[in-house]
Amino acid sequence: MRKILLLSDTHSYIDERILEYASGADEVWHAGDIGDTKVSDALKGVIPVFRAVYGNIDGAEIRKEFPLNQRFLCEKVDVWMTHIGGYPGKYAPSIREEIYKNPPGLFICGHSHILKVMNDKKLRLLHMNPGAVGLYGFHNVRTMLRFEINEDSIQNLEVVEFQR
């Protein structure tokens, strides 16, 4: 079993509360718009496994370190993480063909700053967008997701909220 902390859209912001949640996870996944390597460095300092993708605001330094897309297995769950991915029925043009041809079990994206977890019944996958945990953007509540992956099961999903 793996305990996962999923976040996105930090936009160069990290604080002790985020790091405290990260230290309680087995893995931290960041779905883009990291903003500054101080964020990724701080997270890597408290967690053994850190996975991330770059987002549209990320510069060359972050783009050298992290890919646009990550596809990997966690336990027995096929995970695909990207920054701009859309959502069931309205996937982004850049990923649409591949997601229909070869859907993962868990599809993760960020970008919208809108927390959303939903099943795609047509593709038989779970879609997650953790919202935004940074200070920049229109959102009033900063959010992250915590959950566990046990073999092929995603369980104990929890929304973590912080006021701005």
N, C-alpha and C positions, 0 to 999 in steps of 0.2 A: 504494500500500500504506500502511495505517495501523497503527501500533503502539498497542495499547490496554492500559491498566492499569485493571482493574475491582476496585472495593472496595465494602464495605458495612459498616454497623454500627460506625462509628468511635466513636460515643457520646462525642463531645467530645475524643477522643484523636488526636493526630498526633505523629509523631516524625521524626527525620532520615532514618531508614531508609526510611520510606514516601515521604518527599519525594525521596529519591535514586532510587527506582524510578520515581516520577512524572516526574522530569526526563528519564528515558530513553524516555518514551512520547510519541506524537504527541497522544494524547487520554487523559484520565482520566475514567472514569465512576463515579459513586457511587450505589449503589442504596438510599440512604435510611438513616435514623437517623444523620444527620450529628452532631447534638447541639449544636454551637456553630459560629457563623460563623467562628471562628478556624481551624477545620479547612478549610472551603471556601475561605477567603481564602488560607491557606497553600498549598493545592493550586493555586489560580488564579495564585499568584505564581510558580510554576515550570513551568507548562504552558500552551500557547496555547489549547487547547480543553478546557473542563471542563463536563461535563454531569452533572446530578444530579436526583434526585427526593427529596421529603421522605418521612420515615418516621413511624411512630406516636409516637415520642418527641420529634419535632422541634416546636419552638414557632413562634409567629407570625412571627418574623423570618425563619426559614428557609423557612417556608411561603409567605411573600411573594416570596421570591427563586426558589424552585424549585417545579415542579408535582408533582402526585401521580403522574402518568404522563408519560413522554416517548416519543414515537414518531418516529423519524427514520431517514434513510438514512445509512449509513456505507459509502463506496464503493457497491456495488450490493446491500448487505445491509439488509433492512428490520429495524430493531431496535425492540423495545418494552421499556422499562424501567419498573418500578414497585417499590414496597417489599414489599408483601404480595401475592404472586402465586401461591403454592402451587407445584406441580410437575406434570409430566405425569400425567394420570389423576386428579389431585386439585387442580385449579386453584381459586383463591379465588373465592367467589361473586361478588365485585365485578367480576371480569374474565372470568369463565367464558363468558358469552354472546358477548362481543366476540372473545375468542381463538378460539372455534370458528367464528365467522362470518368473521373476517378474520385468520388467523394470520400472525404475522411470521416471518421466517427465523431470528431470534435473539430469544429471550425471556429477560429478566434480572430477577431479583428478589433481595431480601435477606431480612431479618427472622428467619429460623430460626437463624442463626449456624452453620448446617451447610453446609459446602462440598459442592456437588452440581453435576455437569455430566452431562447426559443427553439423549439424543435422544427426541423425541416422534414416534414413527413414524407415528402416526395423523394428526397435524397437520403432519408433515414440517418440524419446527423443531428448533433446538438450544436447550435450556434451560440457563442458567447461574445459579448462586448462588455468589458468591465466599466465603461464610462471613462471619466477622467479623474485622476487623483491629484493633478497639478492645480495651480491657482489660476492659470491663464484660461480664458474661455467664458462662455455664457452660462455654464452650469452653476447652480447655487449650492449643490451638495457634491462633495468630492467622493468618488466611489472606487472600490476595488472588489474583487471576488476571491473567496477562499472556497476550496473544495478538495475532495479526495478522489484519487483514482485507485481502485482496487481491482486488479486484473483488467476486465473489460467493462467495469462499472464506474460511472461517475456519480459520486454521492456526497451527502452532507454539504451541499452548496449553501454558502452564506454570503450575503452582501455586507460589506464593511463601508460605513458612511462616516464622513467627517464634514463638519460645517466649514465654510470658507473663512 
